Amino acid sequence: MDIQFEKSELMKKLEETNDLSIIEAIKNIFQSEKKDFWNELTQEQRDEIEEGNRQIERGEFVDFEEFIKKYIE
């Protein structure tokens, strides 16, 4: 499949149509691609991430290298 050819064909069809429902459907496809993952998380997941960020800000974390040393030595 030649992606440039396919895009060109779709653009031609879009330019030729006067069907607003087709245009709206295409817009919706592109808008759904841009979903913010944050909005897909549960409140509990958001709270856990925010708490993790607060812990990092307070310096309450272990560097990965330090963490892994415990398990390889």
Sequence and secondary structure as in RCSB ss.txt:
>XXXX:A:sequence
MDIQFEKSELMKKLEETNDLSIIEAIKNIFQSEKKDFWNELTQEQRDEIEEGNRQIERGEFVDFEEFIKKYIE
>XXXX:A:secstr
  HHHHHHHHHHHHHH   HHHHHHHHHHHHHHT  HHHHS HHHHHHHHHHHHHHHTT    HHHHHHHHH 
